[in-house]
Amino acid sequence: MVPLDRLEQITQRFEYIEAQMAQGGGDIARLGREYAELRPVVEEIRAYRELLSDLDSARAMLDDPEMRDLARDEIEALEARQPEFEAALQLALLPKDAADARPAILEIRPGTGGEEAALFAADLMRMYQRYAEARGWKFDVLEEQQSELGGIRELVVHIKGENVFARLKFESGVHRVQRVPETESGGRIHTSAATVAVLPEAEDVDVKIDAGDLRIDTMRSSGAGGQHVNTTDSAVRITHLPTGLVVTSSEKSQHRNREIAMQVLKSRLFDMERQRVDSERSASRAAQVGSGDRSERIRTYNFPQGRMTDHRINLTLYKLDQVMNGDLDEVIDALTADAQASMLAEMGA
């Protein structure tokens, strides 16, 4: 049963925020974020309340002999729809990940497989870039090191837009590819892999970094070409001494490189803290959707069979070409639904 008193509290809070925004009072940016979060919840609450009101009206008509048959039909129809409304409301009331609405830092690195793994990493980058473009997101490459054949040795991207982290957070993990490499003359299928990490962008209030905990080195960029690698002494490498995390940035401006490296470092530290808190909160995080385990194989892209399989939810799609062209909504929607179902089960819903 949905707790009606809680629904009333949420509705009153929403109406208070709405009034504050109309008057131009308070922190408009903060109020706007809360308003946007509550609006879909309140819409579900109002729809559910309307259903309950219609049910009460129909039941009241049972006392009228002339309306009794019509009332029974209406009650039957409304009661049949009630579970659907309650399920939608329960989903809307699920605790939200506070980072869902944030931009994200996307990192891709080749794993086992040599040059073929680097080429696959480049394919993954294009896949996410096309997905971002389709959703109207901004896809800004912060760091890119290319291999000799145009693959990727390391990639760091800042993605900005609506609900970026919410849509991409389940992409973290090992992505495996099975195909005949361009460099393979014998036509044999090879297996290689690339690691994807999706981190919510950290805000200044999320992470406090002491200057004494950092070692900042300036160096000459090196490695295979690409527009994001240059030959000046502007590249910056920041080492966070307590954790050993190392971040580099190789743009043309040393000042800009320091900003980029600090932003990536903050996001990595913020992600580490989020994972630590989540692990303490739930020892059973091996429910793999949302575990964010970077070492875990989450997906296989089989080119000879034209299929993509997500191993966490046993979903197989025979439309690999579309997936590699950025058509990711079906698998992301399925992962999101699975995560929501797990949360509902944990809450005893």
C-alpha positions as CSV (number, residue, x, y, z in Angstrom):
1,M,0.0,0.0,0.0
2,V,1.3,3.4,-0.9
3,P,1.7,5.6,2.2
4,L,-0.8,8.5,1.6
5,D,0.7,10.7,4.3
6,R,4.1,10.6,2.5
7,L,2.4,11.5,-0.7
8,E,0.8,14.6,1.0
9,Q,4.2,15.7,2.3
10,I,5.8,15.4,-1.1
11,T,2.9,17.3,-2.7
12,Q,3.1,20.1,-0.1
13,R,6.9,20.5,-0.6
14,F,6.4,20.7,-4.4
15,E,3.7,23.4,-4.1
16,Y,5.9,25.3,-1.6
17,I,8.9,25.2,-4.1
18,E,6.6,26.2,-6.9
19,A,5.4,29.3,-4.9
20,Q,8.9,30.3,-4.0
21,M,10.1,30.1,-7.6
22,A,7.0,32.2,-8.7
23,Q,8.0,34.9,-6.2
24,G,11.7,34.7,-7.1
25,G,12.7,34.0,-3.6
26,G,15.5,31.7,-2.2
27,D,18.2,30.0,-4.2
28,I,16.6,29.7,-7.6
29,A,19.1,27.2,-9.0
30,R,18.7,24.9,-6.0
31,L,15.0,25.2,-6.0
32,G,14.9,24.6,-9.7
33,R,16.8,21.3,-9.3
34,E,14.5,20.1,-6.6
35,Y,11.4,21.2,-8.6
36,A,12.6,19.2,-11.6
37,E,13.2,16.1,-9.4
38,L,9.8,16.3,-7.7
39,R,7.7,17.2,-10.7
40,P,7.5,13.7,-12.2
41,V,6.8,12.2,-8.8
42,V,4.0,14.7,-8.1
43,E,2.5,13.9,-11.5
44,E,2.3,10.2,-10.6
45,I,0.8,11.2,-7.2
46,R,-1.9,13.3,-8.8
47,A,-2.7,10.5,-11.3
48,Y,-3.0,8.0,-8.4
49,R,-5.1,10.3,-6.3
50,E,-7.4,10.9,-9.3
51,L,-7.9,7.2,-9.7
52,L,-8.7,6.8,-5.9
53,S,-11.2,9.7,-6.2
54,D,-12.9,8.1,-9.2
55,L,-13.1,4.8,-7.3
56,D,-14.8,6.6,-4.3
57,S,-17.3,8.2,-6.7
58,A,-18.1,4.9,-8.4
59,R,-18.6,3.2,-5.0
60,A,-20.9,5.9,-3.9
61,M,-23.1,5.2,-6.9
62,L,-23.7,1.6,-5.7
63,D,-26.4,3.0,-3.5
64,D,-28.4,4.2,-6.5
65,P,-30.3,1.2,-8.0
66,E,-30.4,2.8,-11.4
67,M,-26.6,3.4,-11.5
68,R,-25.5,0.2,-9.7
69,D,-24.6,-1.8,-12.8
70,L,-22.7,1.1,-14.4
71,A,-20.9,1.7,-11.1
72,R,-19.9,-2.0,-10.8
73,D,-18.4,-1.9,-14.3
74,E,-16.5,1.3,-13.6
75,I,-15.2,-0.1,-10.3
76,E,-14.0,-3.2,-12.0
77,A,-12.2,-1.2,-14.7
78,L,-10.6,1.1,-12.2
79,E,-9.5,-1.6,-9.8
80,A,-7.9,-3.5,-12.7
81,R,-5.8,-0.4,-13.4
82,Q,-4.9,0.3,-9.8
83,P,-1.9,-2.0,-9.6
84,E,-0.4,-0.3,-12.7
85,F,-0.8,3.1,-11.1
86,E,0.7,1.9,-7.8
87,A,3.7,0.3,-9.6
88,A,4.4,3.6,-11.5
89,L,4.1,5.5,-8.2
90,Q,6.4,3.2,-6.4
91,L,9.0,3.6,-9.1
92,A,8.7,7.4,-8.9
93,L,9.2,7.2,-5.1
94,L,12.4,5.1,-5.3
95,P,15.4,6.9,-3.8
96,K,17.3,8.9,-6.5
97,D,21.0,8.7,-7.0
98,A,22.0,12.3,-6.2
99,A,24.6,12.1,-9.1
100,D,22.1,11.1,-11.8
101,A,21.6,14.6,-13.2
102,R,25.3,15.4,-13.3
103,P,27.6,15.5,-16.3
104,A,30.0,12.6,-16.5
105,I,33.7,11.8,-17.1
106,L,34.0,8.9,-19.5
107,E,37.3,7.0,-19.6
108,I,38.2,4.3,-22.1
109,R,41.4,2.2,-22.1
110,P,42.3,-0.9,-24.1
111,G,42.7,-4.1,-22.2
112,T,44.0,-7.4,-23.5
113,G,44.4,-7.7,-27.2
114,G,47.1,-5.3,-28.3
115,E,46.5,-3.1,-31.3
116,E,43.0,-4.7,-31.8
117,A,42.0,-3.7,-28.3
118,A,43.1,-0.1,-29.1
119,L,41.0,-0.1,-32.3
120,F,38.0,-1.5,-30.3
121,A,38.5,1.3,-27.7
122,A,38.2,3.8,-30.6
123,D,35.0,2.0,-31.8
124,L,33.6,2.4,-28.3
125,M,34.5,6.1,-28.2
126,R,32.6,6.6,-31.5
127,M,29.6,4.6,-30.2
128,Y,29.3,6.9,-27.1
129,Q,29.9,10.0,-29.2
130,R,27.0,9.1,-31.5
131,Y,24.8,8.3,-28.5
132,A,25.7,11.7,-27.0
133,E,25.0,13.5,-30.3
134,A,21.6,11.8,-30.6
135,R,20.6,13.0,-27.1
136,G,21.9,16.5,-27.7
137,W,24.8,16.2,-25.2
138,K,28.1,18.0,-25.5
139,F,31.0,15.5,-26.0
140,D,34.3,17.2,-25.1
141,V,37.6,15.2,-25.4
142,L,39.9,16.1,-22.6
143,E,42.7,13.6,-23.2
144,E,43.3,11.3,-26.2
145,Q,46.4,9.2,-26.9
146,Q,46.2,7.3,-30.2
147,S,47.9,4.1,-31.3
148,E,49.9,3.7,-34.5
149,L,46.8,2.4,-36.5
150,G,44.4,5.0,-35.2
151,G,43.2,3.1,-32.1
152,I,43.1,4.6,-28.6
153,R,45.6,4.1,-25.9
154,E,43.8,6.3,-23.4
155,L,40.7,8.5,-23.7
156,V,39.1,10.9,-21.2
157,V,35.9,12.7,-22.2
158,H,33.6,15.2,-20.5
159,I,30.0,14.7,-21.4
160,K,27.5,17.4,-20.5
161,G,23.7,17.3,-20.9
162,E,20.5,16.2,-19.3
163,N,20.8,13.1,-17.0
164,V,24.1,12.1,-18.5
165,F,25.3,10.0,-15.5
166,A,21.9,8.4,-15.1
167,R,22.0,7.1,-18.6
168,L,25.7,6.1,-18.7
169,K,26.5,4.9,-15.2
170,F,25.9,1.2,-16.1
171,E,28.5,1.3,-18.8
172,S,31.4,0.9,-16.4
173,G,33.2,-2.4,-16.7
174,V,35.1,-4.5,-19.2
175,H,33.7,-4.6,-22.8
176,R,34.8,-7.6,-24.8
177,V,34.8,-7.8,-28.6
178,Q,35.0,-10.9,-30.8
179,R,35.8,-10.3,-34.5
180,V,38.4,-10.8,-37.2
181,P,40.9,-7.9,-36.8
182,E,41.9,-5.8,-39.8
183,T,45.5,-7.0,-39.1
184,E,44.6,-10.7,-39.2
185,S,45.4,-12.3,-42.6
186,G,44.2,-15.7,-41.7
187,G,40.6,-14.8,-41.0
188,R,40.7,-16.0,-37.4
189,I,38.3,-14.5,-34.8
190,H,40.2,-12.8,-32.0
191,T,38.9,-11.8,-28.6
192,S,40.1,-8.5,-27.0
193,A,38.7,-6.0,-24.5
194,A,38.6,-2.4,-23.4
195,T,37.7,-1.0,-20.0
196,V,35.1,1.8,-19.6
197,A,34.7,3.9,-16.5
198,V,31.9,6.5,-16.1
199,L,32.3,8.9,-13.2
200,P,29.9,11.6,-12.1
201,E,31.5,15.0,-12.4
202,A,32.5,16.2,-8.9
203,E,31.6,19.6,-7.6
204,D,33.9,21.6,-5.4
205,V,31.8,20.8,-2.3
206,D,32.1,17.0,-2.9
207,V,35.9,16.7,-2.6
208,K,38.4,18.6,-0.5
209,I,42.0,18.3,-1.7
210,D,44.9,19.6,0.3
211,A,47.6,21.2,-1.8
212,G,50.2,19.3,0.2
213,D,48.7,16.0,-1.1
214,L,49.5,16.9,-4.7
215,R,52.6,16.6,-6.8
216,I,52.2,18.6,-10.0
217,D,54.7,17.9,-12.9
218,T,55.0,19.7,-16.2
219,M,56.2,17.6,-19.1
220,R,56.6,17.4,-22.8
221,S,53.7,15.5,-24.5
222,S,54.7,12.3,-26.2
223,G,53.1,9.4,-28.0
224,A,51.3,8.8,-31.3
225,G,49.7,11.8,-32.9
226,G,46.2,13.2,-32.7
227,Q,44.9,16.7,-32.2
228,H,45.0,16.3,-28.4
229,V,48.7,15.5,-28.2
230,N,51.3,18.2,-28.8
231,T,55.1,18.7,-28.5
232,T,55.3,21.6,-26.1
233,D,56.1,21.5,-22.4
234,S,52.5,22.3,-21.5
235,A,51.3,18.8,-20.5
236,V,50.5,18.5,-16.8
237,R,50.6,15.4,-14.6
238,I,49.0,15.5,-11.1
239,T,49.7,12.8,-8.6
240,H,47.4,12.5,-5.6
241,L,49.9,11.2,-3.0
242,P,47.5,9.6,-0.4
243,T,45.8,7.4,-3.1
244,G,48.5,7.2,-5.8
245,L,46.0,8.4,-8.4
246,V,47.7,10.0,-11.4
247,V,46.0,12.2,-13.9
248,T,47.5,13.8,-17.0
249,S,46.2,16.4,-19.5
250,S,48.0,17.4,-22.8
251,E,46.0,20.4,-24.2
252,K,47.9,23.4,-25.5
253,S,47.4,25.6,-22.5
254,Q,49.2,24.6,-19.3
255,H,46.7,26.5,-17.3
256,R,43.8,24.7,-19.0
257,N,45.6,21.4,-18.4
258,R,45.8,22.0,-14.7
259,E,42.0,22.7,-14.6
260,I,41.2,19.6,-16.6
261,A,43.5,17.3,-14.6
262,M,42.1,18.7,-11.3
263,Q,38.5,18.1,-12.5
264,V,39.3,14.5,-13.5
265,L,41.1,13.9,-10.2
266,K,38.2,15.3,-8.2
267,S,35.8,13.1,-10.1
268,R,37.9,10.0,-9.5
269,L,38.2,10.7,-5.8
270,F,34.4,11.4,-5.6
271,D,33.7,8.1,-7.4
272,M,36.0,6.2,-5.0
273,E,34.1,7.7,-2.0
274,R,30.7,6.9,-3.5
275,Q,31.8,3.3,-4.1
276,R,33.1,3.0,-0.5
277,V,29.8,4.3,0.9
278,D,27.8,2.0,-1.4
279,S,29.9,-1.0,-0.4
280,E,29.4,-0.3,3.3
281,R,25.7,0.2,2.8
282,S,25.2,-3.0,0.9
283,A,27.5,-6.0,1.2
284,S,25.6,-7.7,-1.6
285,R,26.5,-5.2,-4.3
286,A,27.4,-8.1,-6.5
287,A,23.9,-7.6,-8.0
288,Q,26.0,-6.5,-10.9
289,V,24.0,-3.7,-12.4
290,G,25.4,-0.5,-10.8
291,S,28.3,-2.2,-9.1
292,G,30.6,-0.2,-11.1
293,D,33.3,-2.9,-10.8
294,R,35.8,-1.9,-13.5
295,S,37.3,-5.4,-13.6
296,E,34.1,-7.2,-14.4
297,R,33.2,-8.3,-17.9
298,I,29.8,-6.7,-18.6
299,R,29.2,-7.0,-22.3
300,T,30.3,-8.9,-25.4
301,Y,30.2,-7.5,-29.0
302,N,30.3,-10.5,-31.4
303,F,30.8,-9.2,-34.9
304,P,30.5,-12.5,-36.8
305,Q,27.1,-13.1,-35.3
306,G,26.0,-9.5,-35.3
307,R,25.0,-9.6,-31.6
308,M,25.6,-7.7,-28.4
309,T,25.1,-9.5,-25.1
310,D,24.9,-7.8,-21.7
311,H,25.9,-10.5,-19.2
312,R,24.5,-8.8,-16.2
313,I,20.9,-9.1,-17.3
314,N,21.3,-11.8,-20.0
315,L,20.1,-9.5,-22.7
316,T,21.1,-10.3,-26.3
317,L,20.4,-7.9,-29.2
318,Y,21.0,-9.0,-32.8
319,K,21.5,-5.5,-34.0
320,L,25.2,-4.9,-33.5
321,D,25.5,-2.4,-36.3
322,Q,22.9,-0.1,-34.8
323,V,24.4,-0.5,-31.3
324,M,27.9,0.5,-32.6
325,N,26.2,3.5,-34.2
326,G,25.0,4.7,-30.9
327,D,21.6,3.0,-30.6
328,L,22.0,2.2,-26.9
329,D,18.6,3.1,-25.4
330,E,17.3,-0.4,-25.4
331,V,20.1,-1.9,-23.4
332,I,20.3,1.2,-21.1
333,D,16.6,1.1,-20.5
334,A,16.8,-2.6,-19.6
335,L,19.6,-2.1,-17.2
336,T,17.8,0.8,-15.6
337,A,14.6,-1.3,-15.2
338,D,16.6,-4.2,-13.7
339,A,18.2,-1.8,-11.2
340,Q,14.8,-0.4,-10.2
341,A,13.4,-3.9,-9.8
342,S,16.3,-4.8,-7.5
343,M,15.6,-1.6,-5.4
344,L,11.9,-2.4,-5.2
345,A,12.8,-6.0,-4.0
346,E,15.2,-4.6,-1.4
347,M,12.4,-2.3,-0.1
348,G,10.0,-5.2,0.1
349,A,7.7,-3.6,-2.5
